[in-house]
């Protein structure tokens, strides 16, 4: 287990039969490698197709067979199934919370040092690249992004509620999460509408990613059940639900997308990669959004890695994609295209990044907003069951928000489900 504070998004559990079909249908190991094409598994919702098309345009004759498997958790589970069955893609995207369990089995992946990863290692934030280093020193993955945190809000809806719309004034409204919930009450009282999309993601998942220790301590021992910082983040989400400021639309669902387009809620927790999701899901709202500082001022939600399974048919072709698209310049260009924040600090002072504004978000200076949110953060340990634990906490909160489960029992329910899920 490696120290880091990379996190990503909530995902649903997929049926094993579906995973088996996905693995079999997307197999890259069953064919012979021709060096001019490779199979790439990604999760959905991040417009990976645009990056692939850009790579193919710059490299005529190379074909990338992209499959968007599903959510982050579905993709990780499909990879687990594929590794067990021997049929694997050439390249796979793994979110940061899922990575540790794969790093514990480095024999299932190419050690990327054989392709030159050791020479590239210093290009990346050390706490990010270190998450992909196994105990034997092998490098399992190359980081694609981090997710500095902020809040995206609808300026038109804020104005209707009598709230300020200037991003600095908005950020000043909520130095703490308690203040954020109070602003939500004011908004809902003024408009009769929901303030946030959902509390599990836009409150709990943000606050829990600002803690000093999360589900594991520095020695790798599980502390999720006794960690007061985690309990406080959980209780903040319950407070937001009780305040009736949430639309109850789970992130990345059809209802969430429709609500975003229709103005059913005014605020979305927005790590840098979320900006592209907002653009994609609510294209008619261009210019109605802005981006403000998140309560607490800093944090990170996000981070993914590209890995090459050991039985990949075309590992060299897959590495060619990694080395080009995840170079410092490649990551900067991806940020300018999609908002995914680079893991390569040498570009943080690049004028292309520091001067970057986004017209969709009222010309917000997203380059500085998101890099500033990473300053001064200390990494915490992410362990092999971090993703599962986080998902069970989210499930318990979602049951309260959407299904009317008893909030007084939600914490104990989450802990019981975690024990079942991870066996301890």
N, C-alpha and C positions, 0 to 999 in steps of 0.2 A: 504494500500500500504506500502511496506516494503523497506528499503534501501538495495540496492545491486548493483553490476555492472556485474552480470552474463548475458551473451548473447548467442545467438546461431545463426543458419544459415538461409539463405533466403529460402522461400518455396512458392509454388504456391497454388492458391485457388482450392479446390475440389468441385465438384457439390454436391448439397445436396442429390440428389438421390444416388450417390455413397456412401456418408457417411452413409446414412440410411442402405444400404446393408451391409456396413462394420460393423456397429454397431449390426445389427441383426444377421449377420453371425458369430460374435465373442462373442456373449453374454455369460457372466458367471453367470448371476443372474437367468437364466431360469432353471438351473439344481440344484440338491441338492448337498451340500458340503460333500465330503467324506474325506477331510483332507489330501488326498494323491496326489491331483492334483489341479492345479489352472490355470486360463486363464490370460495371460499376453499380453498387447498391448504395442508395442514399435514402434518408427519410424524406417525407413529403413536407410541403408547406414552406420551403425555403428557396424555391425557384432554382434548384440545382441545374435545371435544363438550360438556363441562360448561360451559366458558367461552362457547361459542356459544349454548347454551341460556339461559344467564344474560342474555346480551345481547339475545336475541330476546324474553325475558320482559319486560325493561325497555324494549323498543322495539317495541310491538305494530305489526304491519303490515310489519315488515322480516323477510325470510327470508334466512338464510345457508345457502348450499348447500356444506356442508363435505365435502371429500374428504381422507381420510388416505391419502396416496400410498404411504407405506412408511417406510423408514428415513430418517435425515437425508440420507445420500448419495443415496438413490434419489429423494428429493424434489428435491434440487439438480439431479440429472441430468435429471429429468423437466422441470424448469423450463428448463434449457438447451435441451432438445429443443423445448419449447413456444415459446421465444423465437425459435428459428430458423425454426419453422414458422408463426409468426404467430398461433397459437391459444393464448391465455393465460388464466389465472384473473384475477380482479379483485384478489385479495389472496393473498400467499404468505408462508409462514414459512420463513426461511432461517437455518440455524445459523451461528454466528459464524465457524467455521473455513472455511466455504464462501463467506462473504460477499465477501472481497476480490476474487475473480475476477469477481463481478457488479458491484462498485463500479468496476472498470476499464472497464466498458461502460455508463456512466450513461445513454446514449441509449435503452437498453432499458427504462428505468423512469421513472416520474413523479418529478420533483424535488419532494419533499414540502414544500419551502418554499412552493410555490404554494397549499398548503392551510393553511399556518400553522405548519409545523414549526420555522421559525426562532424563533418565539415560545416554543415548547415546549423548545427545545434545552437550555436551562439547567436543566431539570427532571431531567436524567439525569447520571450519572457521566460526566465528560468523556472518559475513556479508552474508555468504551463507545460513546457517541454518535459520537465521532470516527472510529470504525471504519467508519461508514456514510457518511462524507463523501468525495465524489469529488474529483479534482484540480481540477475546475472549480467546486467549492464546493457543488454540489448534494447534497442529503441523500437518500440512496437508501432508507434504512430507519429505523424507530423500534425501539429495543431493547425486548424484552419481559421479560428476566430476566438475571441472572448466576447463577453456580453456585458460591458459596462452598463449600469442601470440608470434609468430616468423614467419620467412619467409623461406619456402623451395625453393631451387633453384637447377638447373641442373649444376653441375660442368663441365661436358663435353661441354655443350652449352656455358657456360661462357668462357671457355678456347678458343673455336672457335671464340668468339667475341673479344678476347684479353682482357677480364676482369679478375681480380684476382679470384681465386677459394678457397683460404683459408677462412674459415668461419669468422674469426676475421677481416680480410681485407675486406671481402664483407660487413659485418655489418658496417664497418667504411665508406663505400661508401655512405650510406644513413642515416645520423643522423636525417634528416627531410624528410617529404613526398615529398617536392619539389625536394630534392636531389634524392629520389627514382625515380621520374618521369624522371629526367635528365639522370640517369643511364639507364632507359628504352629507352630513345631516342638514347643513344650511342649504346646500344645493337642492336636495330632495324636498325640503320644506318649501323652497321657493318655486320649484317647478312641478313637483309631483312625479318626477321621473327618477330613474336610477342614476346613481353617480358613477359606480364602477361596473365593469362587466361581470366579475365574480370575485368573492372574497378569498377563496382558497388560493387562487393564483396571484391576484393583484395585491393581496395583503400578506398572507402567510408565506407564500413562496418568495416574496421579496424580503420580508423581515428576517426569515430564517437563513437567508443567504448573506446577512450582514453580521452574523454572530462571530465570536472569537473561536468557538468550537461548536461543531454541529452534531453529527450522529456518532462520531468516533473521537476519542481523545488522541493526544499526540503519540501515544504508544500503540494505537490501533485497537483499543478496547471500546466496545460499544457503550455509549453513554446517552443514547437518545431518550431513554425512559426517565432519566434523572437529571437531564440537562435543563436548567431553569430557563436558559435563553431560548431553547426550542419550545418549551411550554409557553413562554411569554409570547412568542410569535404565533403559536397556535391560538392562544386566547385573544390576541388582537384580531384574528380572523373571525372568531366567534363574536367579538364585540361589533365588528363591521356587519355581520349577519343580523345581529340583534338590533342594530341601528336602522335596519331596513333600507340600506343605501345601495344594495347590489341588485343587478338585473338577473343574477342567477344563471348566466349563460356561460357554460364551461368553455374554456379556451379552445379554439380551433374546431369548434363544432359548427354545423350549419346555422344554428340559432345565433351563435356568437358573431358569425360573419354577417348575417342579415341585420342583427342589431347594430353592428358597427356602421353599416351603410345607412341605416334608418335613423341614427341618432338616438337609439334606445338607451344609451349610456354615454357619459361624457369623458370618462377617464379609462385608460388602459395602461397597466404597467408595461414599460417599453424598454427592455434591453435593446441594444443597437440593432440586432437582427430582427426585432419585431417591426421595425419601421417598414420593411418590405412587405410583411404580412398585412399591415394596415393599408398600404398602397394597393395591394392585390385584392383585398376583401372589400375595400370601400373606395373605389377609384373616383366616384363622383364627389367625394368630400375633399378634394385637393384644395389647399388653402384654408381649410376650416380647422386644421390641427396646429398645435405648437408643442414644444417639448420643454419640460421644466425639470429642475432638480428633484430627485427622489427624497422622501423623508429619510433623514439620517445622512444625506449628502453623498453617499458613496456606496458601491457594491458591485457585484458581478453576478449575472445570471446567464450562463451560456458557456459554450466552448465545446468544440468537436474536433475529431482527429480522423485522418485518413490512414488506413492500415491495409496491408497486403497479406492475405492469408498464405500460409506456407504452401498450400497445394494449388495456388493460382496458376492458370495456364500461361498467362502473359504478364509476369511480374515486372519485366523491364518496361513494357508499355505503360503499366500502371504507375511506375516510378516516374516516368517522363511527365505524366500529368501532375503528380505531386510536386516535383522539383520546379516546374514552370508556374503552376497556379498558386503554390504556397510560398514562393519567394517573397521577399519584402515588397517588391514592386507589384507582384501578382496579388498579394493581399491588399495592398493599397488600392489597386484598380477595382478589386472586388468590393471594397468598402464604398468607393465612389459610385459603383453600380447598384449596390444593394443595401449598404449600411452595415454590413457585417464588420465588426471592429477588428483590425489587424492584431495579431499576436506578436508582431515584429516591431519592437520599440524604436528602431532606427527611423521609422516613418512617422513617428508621433510629432516630430518637429517639421515634417515636410509641409511646405506651404499648401500643397494640394489637399492635405488633411486639415491643417489648422484653419484654412480659409474656406473649408467646405461648408456650404449651407444647403438646405433642402427646401425648394419652393413648395413642395407638397405640405411641409410642416412650417409654413409661414416664414421661410428662410431662416429657420433655426440653425445656429452654428453647431451642427451635430458633431463635427470633428473634435471641438474643444469640450463640449458637454460630456461626451462619452469618455474621452481620455481622462478628463478631470475626475470622473467618477471612480477611476481605478487607482488614483494616487493615494498612497499611504495605507492601502489595504494589506493585511497580513493573511497569508494562506492558511487554510485549515485542512485537516486530513479528510480525504474522501476515500471510503473503503468499498469493498466489493458489494456490499448490500445497501449503499447509500441511496441508489435510485429506487430500490424496492421500498425502503423505509419511508422515503419522501412521498412516494406514491400512495402508501397506505395512510399517511397523515392527510394527504389531499383527499383521498376517498372518504375518510371520516368526516371531513369538513364539508365536502360536497353533499354527503347524505343529510347533513343538517340543513344546508342551504336549499337543496332541491327537493329532498324527500321528507323533510320535517322530523328527522331523527332528533332525539333528545340531546341538546347541547351539553347538558351536565354529564352525559355518558360518553360523549364523543372521544375524549382523550383516552379513556380506558378501552373503548372499542378499537381505537387505532392501535394501541399497544398490543391488544389481543390478536389483532389481525397481523401485526408485524411478527409476533412470535410464531404464528402459523406459517407465514410466508418465508421466514428465514430460518426457522427451526430453533430459535432461541430468544 
